[in-house]
């Protein structure tokens, strides 16, 4: 029985970390980005930023700036789950 218990503990340590349910896939985030960047200029500016800045703040993230969100910043926040409750 000790051997079985030891194997169970060892096996559990070898299991890779599982993504939290808050995380979003890169594909879902890219689709969201494509809908968010309405003028296709490669950044969210003006009215485009408002819902995303708010969602980032609600998720405990601090946007670099509140009037522009780069694609890189958007993707990071999205993949970390900041926009998981947004519908677009």
PyMOL commands that set and color helices and strands:
alter all, ss='L'
color gray80, all
select helices_A, chain A and resi 2-14+26-36+46-48+50-58+71-79
alter helices_A, ss='H'
color red, helices_A
select strands_A, chain A and resi 43-45+68-70
alter strands_A, ss='S'
color yellow, strands_A
deselect
rebuild
show_as cartoon
